[in-house]
Amino acid sequence: MIWYALAAFFPCVLVVILSAITRNKWIGTCVTLVVIGASIYKGFFHNEWIIFIDVVSILAGYIIVDTLHTRYYDDFKER
């Protein structure tokens, strides 16, 4: 059960953190995809459901970053 919880939250948080560090949502998402893809290639995933949950979590992280950057840009533009 812990693997499903980690698959649901870890990639999302990773996208948000890497996008904040690089200040680019595409680079943060691509680096996360490379890390998850390398771990899939090495065989660290037990079944296909975890991979599916990882992909959904990466998508959720991308949407969160996209929403946060849009708000930040709008607030900065008003000042």
C-alpha positions in Angstrom: 0.0 0.0 0.0 2.9 2.4 0.7 4.1 2.1 -2.9 0.8 3.4 -4.2 0.9 6.4 -1.8 4.5 7.2 -2.8 3.5 6.9 -6.5 0.7 9.3 -6.0 2.7 12.0 -4.3 6.4 11.7 -5.0 6.4 12.6 -8.8 4.0 15.5 -8.2 6.3 17.0 -5.5 9.3 16.3 -7.6 7.9 18.2 -10.6 7.0 21.2 -8.3 10.4 21.3 -6.7 12.4 20.8 -9.9 10.3 23.5 -11.6 10.9 25.9 -8.8 14.6 25.3 -8.8 15.0 25.6 -12.6 12.2 28.2 -12.9 10.9 26.4 -16.0 7.9 24.0 -15.9 9.1 22.0 -19.0 12.6 21.3 -17.6 11.1 20.2 -14.2 8.6 17.9 -15.9 11.2 16.4 -18.3 13.8 15.8 -15.6 11.0 14.0 -13.6 10.1 11.9 -16.6 13.7 11.0 -17.1 14.1 10.0 -13.4 10.9 7.9 -13.4 11.7 6.4 -16.8 15.2 5.4 -15.6 13.8 3.7 -12.5 11.2 1.9 -14.7 14.0 0.7 -17.0 16.0 -0.5 -14.1 13.0 -2.5 -12.8 12.2 -0.8 -9.6 8.4 -0.8 -10.2 6.3 -3.8 -9.2 3.3 -3.5 -11.6 1.7 -1.3 -14.2 -0.7 0.4 -11.8 2.2 2.1 -10.1 3.4 3.4 -13.5 -0.1 4.7 -14.3 -0.3 6.5 -10.9 3.1 8.0 -11.5 2.0 9.4 -14.9 -1.1 10.9 -13.4 0.9 12.4 -10.5 3.4 13.9 -13.0 0.4 15.4 -14.9 -1.0 16.8 -11.6 2.3 18.3 -10.7 2.5 20.0 -14.1 -0.9 21.4 -13.7 0.0 22.7 -10.2 3.1 24.4 -11.5 1.3 25.9 -14.5 -1.4 27.3 -12.2 1.2 28.7 -9.7 3.3 30.3 -12.4 0.3 31.9 -14.0 -0.8 33.5 -10.7 2.7 34.7 -10.0 3.0 36.3 -13.4 -0.4 38.0 -13.0 0.4 39.3 -9.6 3.8 40.6 -10.8 2.2 42.3 -13.8 -0.3 44.3 -11.6 2.5 45.9 -9.5 
